[in-house]
């Protein structure tokens, strides 16, 4: 790191002024100067945004808040309803944690979110980032809110040479230097907006940045190289089979996956194991199986090829039978892909 340091006070002043003029309009965010956003909406949006983008999360946020307008409404929902509504947002363990937290707030706190970072952190499924974000944005508490956008801004402002993830403790420490009791919620959102719209991962818009004069990364002539990255290991590839069973009413068989493991607690198609070698694909029932091709899907830690097998069978009690369109809407993306690949309406003439 260079011997000179950015001017903390100047950066805060300029960035807050920039935020006042250019804050993004988001469905879960109060306008600058308006009363703070209801904590339920802040919490829900932050959980959704942990593994996806604003454009992708926005329709889910609208759907959740229309269907369950308060945290108590969400707490009273059936697990399967919430899991189905979450399909497509990834990391389904977060949907289970979402319900656990909502039920704790409804049952132990009278439907009112606690207003301190420590108390929020004590809620089930709430980690350090979410607790800080809700405390800061919903309650205007001084909290160090550090997401990927903030890490990138800090790495560039201070030209941090240590690659991530090893640099993360230092990036969090640097971010803490800016946290004060003056407009902490706006400060957290200003940093996020800067990272999302100006200090972008690729092609940062340094010419429009209000704090460019203080950026040590820009002074190196190559700000986009920050944060430094550790080379990622190759993502392993797995294979498996998905089975599309259709009964005489044109319904598809689905099952609830085990609570533990990938896509835990979600609806799914019957499948083989997903293995790094050739999978042992034992069909779930005896039938005249037809191969309908394969689908590809990428999870965080591995990629997957699923061979799609289809058959017409008699309905039995081992599965839940759903109309095709209802199943497509309720299934996680990888299984919806398999269902589409099967071209179910045309399979059997």
C-alpha positions in Angstrom: 0.0 0.0 0.0 1.4 3.5 -0.9 2.7 5.7 1.9 0.1 8.4 1.2 -3.4 7.9 2.4 -6.8 9.1 1.0 -8.5 11.9 2.9 -11.2 10.2 4.8 -13.3 13.3 5.7 -13.1 14.6 2.1 -14.2 11.3 0.7 -17.2 11.1 3.1 -18.2 14.7 2.3 -18.0 14.3 -1.5 -19.5 10.8 -1.6 -22.5 11.8 0.5 -23.1 14.9 -1.7 -22.9 12.6 -4.8 -25.4 10.2 -3.2 -27.8 13.0 -2.5 -27.9 13.8 -6.2 -27.5 10.3 -7.7 -28.9 7.7 -5.3 -30.5 4.8 -7.1 -34.3 4.4 -6.8 -34.8 0.9 -5.5 -38.1 -0.7 -4.4 -36.7 -1.4 -0.9 -35.0 1.9 -0.4 -36.4 5.2 1.0 -35.7 8.3 -1.0 -33.0 10.6 0.3 -34.4 12.7 3.2 -37.5 10.5 3.6 -38.2 8.4 6.7 -36.2 5.2 6.9 -37.3 2.1 5.1 -39.3 -0.5 7.1 -36.8 -3.0 8.5 -38.7 -6.0 7.0 -38.1 -4.6 3.5 -34.4 -3.9 4.2 -33.8 -7.3 5.7 -35.7 -9.1 2.9 -33.9 -7.3 0.1 -30.5 -7.8 1.7 -31.0 -11.6 2.0 -32.2 -11.7 -1.6 -29.3 -9.6 -2.9 -26.5 -11.7 -1.3 -26.3 -14.1 -4.3 -28.0 -12.2 -7.1 -28.3 -8.8 -8.9 -30.7 -6.0 -8.4 -32.6 -6.6 -11.7 -33.0 -10.3 -10.9 -34.0 -9.8 -7.2 -36.5 -7.0 -7.9 -39.5 -9.1 -9.2 -38.9 -11.6 -6.3 -39.0 -8.7 -3.8 -42.3 -7.4 -5.3 -43.8 -10.9 -5.3 -42.8 -11.6 -1.6 -43.9 -8.2 -0.3 -47.2 -8.5 -2.2 -47.9 -12.0 -0.9 -46.4 -11.4 2.6 -46.6 -7.7 3.3 -45.1 -8.0 6.9 -42.6 -10.2 8.6 -45.5 -11.8 10.6 -47.3 -12.7 7.3 -44.1 -14.4 6.1 -43.7 -16.2 9.4 -47.1 -17.7 9.1 -46.5 -19.0 5.6 -46.1 -22.7 4.8 -42.5 -23.8 4.2 -43.4 -25.2 0.7 -45.0 -21.9 -0.3 -41.9 -19.9 0.6 -39.6 -22.4 -1.0 -41.6 -22.3 -4.2 -41.6 -18.5 -4.2 -37.8 -18.5 -3.7 -37.1 -20.9 -6.6 -34.5 -19.2 -8.9 -32.8 -17.1 -6.3 -30.3 -19.8 -5.4 -28.9 -21.1 -2.1 -32.2 -22.5 -0.8 -30.7 -22.8 2.7 -31.2 -19.0 2.8 -35.0 -19.5 2.2 -35.1 -21.8 5.2 -33.1 -19.3 7.2 -35.4 -16.5 6.0 -38.4 -18.4 7.5 -36.5 -19.2 10.7 -35.7 -15.5 11.2 -39.2 -14.3 10.3 -40.7 -16.7 12.9 -38.2 -15.6 15.5 -39.1 -11.9 15.0 -42.8 -12.7 15.0 -42.7 -15.1 17.9 -40.0 -13.6 20.2 -40.1 -9.9 19.3 -43.8 -9.3 18.6 -43.3 -8.9 14.9 -40.8 -6.0 15.4 -37.2 -6.3 14.3 -34.6 -5.4 17.0 -32.8 -2.2 16.3 -29.2 -2.9 17.2 -26.6 -4.8 15.3 -25.9 -7.2 18.2 -29.6 -8.0 18.7 -30.0 -8.5 14.9 -27.0 -10.8 14.8 -28.7 -13.0 17.5 -31.6 -13.8 15.1 -31.4 -17.2 13.4 -29.9 -17.0 9.9 -28.7 -13.4 10.3 -24.9 -13.0 9.6 -22.6 -10.2 10.3 -23.2 -8.4 6.9 -27.0 -8.6 7.1 -27.1 -7.4 10.8 -24.9 -4.4 9.9 -26.9 -3.6 6.8 -30.3 -3.7 8.6 -28.9 -1.8 11.7 -27.4 0.9 9.4 -30.0 1.3 6.7 -33.2 0.7 8.6 -32.3 2.2 12.0 -29.4 4.6 11.1 -27.0 2.9 13.5 -23.3 3.3 12.9 -22.3 0.0 11.5 -19.6 -1.2 9.1 -21.5 -2.6 6.1 -19.1 -4.4 3.8 -20.3 -6.2 0.7 -18.5 -7.0 -2.6 -19.1 -3.4 -3.8 -17.6 -1.9 -0.7 -14.6 -4.3 -0.8 -13.9 -3.2 -4.4 -14.1 0.5 -3.5 -11.8 0.1 -0.6 -9.3 -2.0 -2.6 -9.1 0.8 -5.2 -9.1 3.8 -2.9 -6.2 2.3 -0.9 -4.5 0.3 -3.8 -4.5 -2.8 -1.6 -2.1 -5.3 -3.2 -3.1 -8.3 -1.1 -5.4 -10.5 -3.2 -8.9 -11.5 -2.0 -10.0 -13.5 0.0 -6.9 -12.9 2.1 -7.4 -9.1 1.9 -10.9 -9.1 3.3 -10.0 -8.4 7.0 -7.9 -5.4 5.8 -10.6 -4.2 3.5 -13.2 -4.4 6.3 -10.8 -2.4 8.6 -10.3 0.2 6.0 -14.1 0.5 5.5 -14.5 1.0 9.2 -12.4 4.2 9.1 -15.4 5.9 7.3 -18.1 4.8 9.7 -19.4 7.6 11.9 -22.7 8.6 13.6 -23.4 11.1 10.7 -25.8 9.6 8.3 -24.6 6.0 8.6 -27.4 4.5 6.6 -26.9 6.9 3.7 -23.2 6.3 3.9 -23.6 2.5 3.6 -25.9 2.9 0.6 -23.7 5.6 -1.0 -20.7 3.2 -1.0 -22.9 0.4 -2.4 -24.1 2.7 -5.2 -20.6 3.9 -6.0 -19.5 0.3 -6.4 -22.5 -0.7 -8.4 -22.7 2.2 -10.8 -19.3 4.0 -11.0 -16.5 1.9 -9.4 -17.7 -1.2 -11.4 -15.7 -4.5 -11.6 -14.8 -3.8 -15.2 -14.3 -0.5 -16.9 -14.8 1.7 -13.9 -16.1 5.2 -14.7 -13.3 7.1 -13.0 -14.0 10.2 -15.0 -17.4 10.6 -13.3 -16.2 9.5 -9.8 -16.6 12.2 -7.1 -13.7 10.8 -5.1 -11.3 10.0 -8.0 -8.8 12.6 -6.7 -8.3 10.5 -3.6 -8.1 7.1 -5.2 -4.7 5.5 -5.0 -5.7 2.7 -7.3 -6.5 5.3 -10.1 -3.1 6.9 -9.3 -1.4 3.6 -10.3 -2.8 4.0 -13.8 -4.7 0.7 -13.7 -7.5 0.9 -11.1 -9.4 -2.1 -12.6 -6.7 -4.5 -11.4 -8.0 -3.9 -7.9 -9.0 -5.9 -5.9 -6.3 -8.4 -6.7 -7.6 -11.9 -7.2 -6.3 -15.3 -6.2 -6.6 -17.7 -9.2 -9.7 -19.8 -8.8 -9.5 -23.5 -8.8 -11.2 -25.2 -11.8 -14.9 -25.8 -11.0 -15.5 -29.6 -10.9 -18.1 -31.1 -13.3 -20.8 -33.6 -12.3 -23.2 -35.7 -14.2 -26.6 -37.2 -13.4 -30.0 -38.1 -14.7 -33.4 -36.4 -14.2 -36.6 -38.4 -14.6 -39.7 -36.8 -16.0 -42.7 -39.1 -15.2 -46.1 -38.2 -16.7 -49.3 -39.8 -15.6 -52.5 -40.3 -17.7 -53.8 -36.9 -16.6 -50.7 -35.2 -18.0 -49.3 -34.4 -14.6 -45.6 -34.6 -13.7 -44.1 -36.3 -10.7 -42.2 -34.2 -8.2 -40.8 -34.9 -4.8 -39.5 -32.9 -1.8 -35.7 -33.1 -1.6 -34.0 -33.9 1.7 -33.7 -30.9 4.1 -29.9 -31.2 4.1 -27.8 -30.8 1.0 -28.1 -28.9 -2.3 -31.6 -27.5 -3.0 -32.6 -28.9 0.4 -36.3 -28.8 1.2 -37.2 -27.8 -2.4 -39.4 -29.6 -4.9 -37.5 -31.5 -7.4 -37.8 -34.1 -10.1 -36.6 -37.6 -9.3 -32.9 -37.8 -10.1 -29.9 -40.1 -9.9 -26.9 -39.1 -7.7 -24.8 -36.3 -9.2 -21.3 -37.7 -9.6 -18.0 -36.5 -11.0 -17.6 -39.7 -13.0 -20.3 -41.6 -14.8 -23.3 -41.7 -12.5 -25.1 -44.8 -11.5 -28.5 -44.0 -13.0 -31.1 -46.4 -11.6 -34.5 -45.4 -12.9 -37.0 -44.7 -10.1 -39.7 -47.0 -11.6 -39.9 -49.5 -14.4 -41.2 -47.9 -17.6 -40.5 -47.4 -21.3 -37.9 -44.6 -20.8 -36.9 -42.3 -23.6 -33.9 -40.0 -23.6 -34.8 -36.4 -24.3 -31.3 -35.0 -24.4 -29.4 -33.1 -21.6 -29.4 -29.8 -19.8 -26.4 -27.9 -18.4 -26.5 -25.9 -15.1 -23.8 -24.1 -13.1 -23.9 -24.0 -9.3 -21.4 -22.0 -7.2 -19.1 -24.9 -6.6 -19.6 -27.2 -9.6 -21.2 -27.5 -13.0 -23.8 -30.2 -13.9 -25.0 -32.1 -16.9 -28.3 -33.8 -16.4 -29.5 -36.4 -18.9 -33.3 -36.1 -19.1 -35.3 -39.3 -19.3 -39.0 -39.4 -19.9 -41.8 -41.9 -19.5 -45.6 -42.3 -19.3 -46.5 -44.0 -16.0 -49.5 -44.7 -13.8 -49.7 -42.2 -10.9 -48.8 -43.7 -7.5 -48.5 -42.5 -3.9 -44.7 -42.2 -3.9 -44.8 -38.9 -5.7 -46.6 -35.6 -5.7 -48.3 -35.1 -9.0 -48.6 -31.5 -10.4 -49.9 -29.9 -13.6 -46.9 -29.1 -15.9 -47.1 -25.4 -15.7 -47.6 -25.4 -11.9 -44.5 -27.6 -11.5 -42.5 -25.5 -13.9 -43.2 -22.4 -11.7 -42.4 -24.2 -8.5 -39.3 -26.1 -9.4 -35.7 -24.7 -9.0 -34.2 -23.6 -12.3 -32.2 -26.7 -12.9 -35.3 -28.9 -12.8 -37.4 -26.4 -14.8 -34.7 -26.7 -17.5 -35.1 -30.5 -17.4 -38.8 -30.2 -17.6 -38.6 -27.9 -20.6 -36.0 -30.2 -22.3 -38.5 -33.0 -22.0 -41.0 -31.0 -24.1 -43.7 -32.7 -22.1 -46.8 -31.6 -24.1 -45.4 -33.2 -27.3 -43.7 -36.3 -25.9 -46.4 -38.8 -26.3 -48.3 -37.4 -29.3 
